[in-house]
Amino acid sequence: MPVEQHDAVLPQPPREEIRIEQVLAALGDPVRLVFVRELAKEPAVGVACGVIPLPVTKSTRTHHLRILREAGVITMRAEGTRRIACLRRDDLDALYPGLLEGVLGAPH
């Protein structure tokens, strides 16, 4: 049975393929860091990507979200025309203990 569009999870690396270099590069951008900090506030339900205010255009937002997803920092699923993002906290904490805590706790 094919997966319906509203339940589709966008491609992302499995846990064992998440690399620290990509994670750090993704988290090193101020716009992406704002997005990740906002996602951390809603760990279970996720957030519609357009809800979090970012000082960038829609196409630039899409680019930043793709970088985060491909690095393994977030997971995204389609719900109709919306994209819901969730932080991959469990995966990142298992691979790199303390990394997210340190990044999220750093002064803005």
RACOR-V313431 format. One record per helix or strand of 2 or more residues. SS is the DSSP state (a for helix, b for strand). FROM is the first residue (numbers start at 1). TO is the last residue. Records with the same first field share a line. If there is no record, write none. Layout:
SS: FROM-TO / FROM-TO
This chain:
a: 5-7 / 15-17 / 20-27 / 30-40 / 58-71 / 89-95 / 99-105
b: 47-48 / 74-79 / 82-87
